[in-house]
Amino acid sequence: MATLLKWNKSQFQSYLIGGLVLFFVAHFVLLSPASLEEDFNGVRVIDPKDLLSFLKNEPSVLAPEVPLNVAPAYSLRDDTLYSSQGIKPNVKMISRKSNVYQKEEIIHSLDVVVEFPDHTQVQAKEGVFFTNQDKIHFYGHVHTTFPNGAELFSEFAEAFTKPVTRIEIPVSELAIGTRKDPSSTVTFTSQGLEYVDVYPKNFHLLSDAKVQIVGDSTTDIHSDQAIYSYEKNHMHFFMNESRPLSTQFVKVHQPDLDLKSRTLDVDTTDTQKLHTVTALTDVWMRDSHDPEKLSIATSGKAVYDYTKNEVTLTEFPQVYQDDDTITGDVIIFHRNTDQIQVKQSNAIYNDNKNEQSKRSKE
């Protein structure tokens, strides 16, 4: 009886050891990478030596900051990242995939969408977040949307997140912008652009600035630089002083009006319709709305009130119609009635002309 009990205890110990072995084998098999991949929706454990070849399945990388021969510390899919200032989230970044490079202190994201504190949003094919500089580079089909509805398109943009949101496009890159309203549209292009999230939230068009305002008619403006203060509905155009003086003119074109001056200010309505155009210094204007009567004027200042369709000339204005010359302290073109109103007139007429422009003298 004692022998049988001893044999049963020995047999029990053998079964116990065998059971433990089977348990550990099953544990490692069930929790192998292949099983985890099935249980956790495609999460895979990749050997570091195989990670570079895995990354090469992605399209060509546009961002030059990314070390192509270095494996990232880890990779995230369909991720949402937050950059915080204190306890408050500062920047939100969503992407299809992000590779984190710890040594280089960058995060490289694909199909990225970034939202800034003022709700400005930037989408791009790629984004590089510099974790130690509060800076983001965007590459490929960069589309920036501003809270007021204005949109900006480029192939590259650089954003700074502190102390306020700032977006810059270098002069080597073309920037295309638009702001649409039901009754009018403002579009612009320039080589390079700067935007700062501080009132009045200016777009600074850095080079070869072209602006088009489309409403009841089309107005085209061309200058070296322009500042578009969209919260004030105001635009300021100016030329580079480095260019020859003879070419330092901002140019305005409408179907029946051409104007140029050293600087130009444009005010629009809240719906982006043209309101007034103010030209300053060495102003030249040609009015051709009447095909049979061409008017050319010069002055130190011209104010075109688009709502009244009249132009007020001051600072030594002169008007030339055919062979007639009109001067005065103030000259006003009433374009709807073809009348010219003159204050302190000093007109010189050609007696051989059968018809004279209607003029009133104050």
LINUR-V469891 format. One record per backbone hydrogen bond with DSSP energy under -1.0 kcal/mol. NH is the residue of the N-H (numbers start at 1). CO is the residue of the C=O. If there is no record, write none. Layout:
<<NH:CO> <NH:CO>>
This chain:
<<5:1> <6:2> <7:3> <8:4> <9:5> <10:6> <11:7> <12:8> <13:9> <14:10> <15:11> <16:12> <17:13> <18:14> <19:15> <20:16> <21:17> <22:18> <23:19> <24:20> <25:21> <26:22> <27:23> <28:24> <29:25> <30:26> <31:27> <32:29> <36:32> <37:33> <38:34> <39:35> <40:36> <42:37> <43:40> <50:47> <54:50> <55:51> <56:52> <57:54> <58:55> <66:63> <68:66> <70:67> <73:100> <76:98> <78:96> <79:95> <81:93> <83:91> <85:88> <88:85> <90:83> <91:83> <92:115> <93:81> <94:113> <95:79> <96:110> <98:76> <99:108> <100:74> <101:106> <106:101> <107:129> <108:99> <109:127> <110:97> <111:125> <112:124> <113:94> <114:122> <115:92> <116:120> <119:116> <121:145> <122:114> <123:143> <124:112> <125:140> <126:139> <127:109> <128:137> <129:107> <130:135> <131:105> <133:130> <134:130> <136:159> <137:128> <138:157> <139:126> <140:155> <142:154> <143:123> <144:152> <145:121> <146:150> <149:146> <151:178> <152:144> <153:176> <154:142> <157:138> <158:168> <159:136> <160:166> <161:134> <166:160> <167:195> <168:158> <169:193> <173:170> <175:190> <176:153> <177:188> <178:151> <179:186> <181:184> <185:214> <186:179> <187:212> <188:177> <189:210> <190:175> <191:207> <192:173> <192:190> <193:169> <194:204> <195:167> <197:165> <198:196> <201:198> <203:228> <204:194> <205:226> <206:192> <209:223> <210:189> <211:221> <212:187> <213:219> <214:185> <215:217> <219:213> <220:253> <221:211> <222:251> <223:209> <225:238> <226:205> <227:236> <228:203> <229:234> <230:228> <231:200> <232:229> <234:229> <235:266> <236:227> <237:264> <238:225> <243:240> <247:244> <248:245> <249:247> <250:261> <251:222> <252:259> <253:220> <254:257> <257:254> <258:286> <259:252> <260:284> <261:250> <262:281> <263:280> <264:237> <265:278> <266:235> <267:276> <268:233> <269:273> <272:269> <275:267> <276:267> <277:304> <278:265> <279:302> <280:263> <281:300> <283:299> <284:260> <285:297> <286:258> <287:295> <288:256> <293:290> <295:287> <296:320> <297:285> <298:318> <299:283> <300:314> <300:315> <301:314> <302:279> <303:312> <304:277> <305:310> <306:275> <309:305> <310:305> <311:333> <312:303> <313:331> <314:301> <318:298> <319:326> <320:296> <321:324> <324:321> <325:348> <326:319> <329:343> <330:343> <331:313> <332:341> <333:311> <334:339> <335:309> <338:334> <339:334> <340:358> <341:332> <342:360> <343:330> <346:327> <348:325> <353:350> <360:340> <362:342>>
